[in-house]
Amino acid sequence: EDKVVQSPLSLVVHEGDTVTLNCSYEVTNFRSLLWYKQEKKAPTFLFMLTSSGIEKKSGRLSSILDKKELFSILNITATQTGDSAIYLCAVGGGTSYGKLTFGQGTILTVHP
Amino acid sequence: DVKVTQSSRYLVKRTGEKVFLECVQDMDHENMFWYRQDPGLGLRLIYFSYDVKMKEKGDIPEGYSVSREKKERFSLILESASTNQTSMYLCASSPIYRSYNEQFFGPGTRLTVL
């Protein structure tokens, strides 16, 4: 059975702090790992990672994948209140194209 | 921009009622998915579909059924709603050629069963 575990489940920080969110997985026939951000609406896509060791970056957010140790991290530097959201990690693999297995999500709260 | 819409943002139903949740996407995607999202459990896959009239069970199909009569529309049906089906329901779609699995989500329907 495919499994994705995120940690921590929740995190409270102040503006300007740097946070690291973790995602570990056990998936048959790994294809990709995706990060989404969910505010009070549809999850929006952040990153897709398929190769180990290559950092993806978008502004203050960055992510990297380790396919040997089966985990990924999402870093957010200089956090802002607008970063408050649920961050979802999902892994694509298995025998069916298109199917994703999601972790529990990390609830990030950024205080002014 | 890909657009995935869901028929209702909030819905309140009574135990035993038949409930229909509708999802429509406008990008001609082959794959469509229904998830439920509960605190601490993340998104769990209920059903998915690769094509019109095709459906496959996800991880938690019990108590649900689906219908896909047209490519753009994927319906989730609760035959007899129960209180443990109170949840946020998210629909998603993806094109079949995107083998790396990126999915596009609708805004969600928060269903309360009394």
Chai-1 contact restraints between the chains, C-beta under 6 A:
chainA,res_idxA,chainB,res_idxB,connection_type,confidence,min_distance_angstrom,max_distance_angstrom,comment,restraint_id
A,R31,B,Y100,contact,1.0,0.0,6.0,A-B,restraint_1
A,S32,B,Y100,contact,1.0,0.0,6.0,A-B,restraint_2
A,S32,B,N101,contact,1.0,0.0,6.0,A-B,restraint_3
A,K41,B,P107,contact,1.0,0.0,6.0,A-B,restraint_4
A,A42,B,F105,contact,1.0,0.0,6.0,A-B,restraint_5
A,A42,B,G106,contact,1.0,0.0,6.0,A-B,restraint_6
A,A42,B,P107,contact,1.0,0.0,6.0,A-B,restraint_7
A,P43,B,F105,contact,1.0,0.0,6.0,A-B,restraint_8
A,M48,B,Y100,contact,1.0,0.0,6.0,A-B,restraint_9
A,M48,B,E102,contact,1.0,0.0,6.0,A-B,restraint_10
A,G92,B,N101,contact,1.0,0.0,6.0,A-B,restraint_11
A,G98,B,N31,contact,1.0,0.0,6.0,A-B,restraint_12
A,G98,B,S94,contact,1.0,0.0,6.0,A-B,restraint_13
A,G98,B,N101,contact,1.0,0.0,6.0,A-B,restraint_14
A,L100,B,N101,contact,1.0,0.0,6.0,A-B,restraint_15
A,F102,B,G42,contact,1.0,0.0,6.0,A-B,restraint_16
A,F102,B,L43,contact,1.0,0.0,6.0,A-B,restraint_17
A,G103,B,G42,contact,1.0,0.0,6.0,A-B,restraint_18
A,Q104,B,G40,contact,1.0,0.0,6.0,A-B,restraint_19
A,Q104,B,G42,contact,1.0,0.0,6.0,A-B,restraint_20
A,G105,B,G42,contact,1.0,0.0,6.0,A-B,restraint_21
